[in-house]
Amino acid sequence: MVESRSCVQREGVYRWFSSLTSAQRAEFLCGLLDLCVPIELRFLGSCLEDLARKDYHSLRDAEIKANNPADLSGLTNITDEVVRSKLLVSLALLGSDNREAAGVLYRTLTHIDTVINNYGLALNDGRTEEQFLLLFTMASHHPAFSFHQKQVLRQQLGQIQDILQVRGMLRVEVHTSPVLLTSAGCSEFS
C-alpha cells in the first residue's frame, strides 16, 4: 500500500516537474540540492558526472569558450537573442571556480536594468522572457560567482520577475476591461 502510494506521488512530482520552465526547474533543483547532506551531494555529483560524460566531446569547444574571459567579453549585447543563447550555454558550461570568467559575465548581466529601461526590451515575448529568467536563475546559483555577485543577480532576477508580473497583470486588465466596460455600458444605456 505504501509503495503504490509513493509511486503515485512520485509520478505526480515527475509530471509536475516536467511542466516547469527551465528557470523553474533550475531553481527547484538548486533548492533540493541545498537540502542534501554532503554524502548525498557526492553521490549525486557522481551521477551527474556520468550523465555529462556522454556529451563531453560535443560540448568541449563550447566549454573552452565559456571559460575564456576574452571570448565572453564579446557577448555584451543581451538584446540579441543569439547572444542570450550563447550566454546561457556559457553559464551552463562555466567552471565552478572560474572567477575571472564569472566576472566578465557579471558585468554583462548587471546592465540589464539599463537595457530594459533605455531600449524597452520586450520581456513579454515568451522566448525572451524565458531566456532572461533562466539566465538570472542560473547566474544567481552558479558557484563561480561571489556571494555579493549572486545577491545582486538575485535582486535583478526579482526585478525582472516584478516587471513580468506587472506586465502580466496589465495584459489581464487589457483583456478583461473591454468586457467590464461593455457590460457596464449596456446596463447604463439600457
Secondary structure, DSSP 8 states (H G I E B T S, - for coil): -HHHHHHHHHHHHHHHHHHS-HHHHHHHHHHHHHHS-HHHHHHHHHHHHHHHHTTHHHHHHHHHHHT-HHHHTT---TTSHHHHHHHHHHHHH--TT-HHHHHHHHHHHTTHHHHHHHH---TTSHHHHHHHHHHHHHHHH-TTS-HHHHHHHHHHHHHHHHHHHHHHHHHHHHHHHHHHHHHHHHHHH-
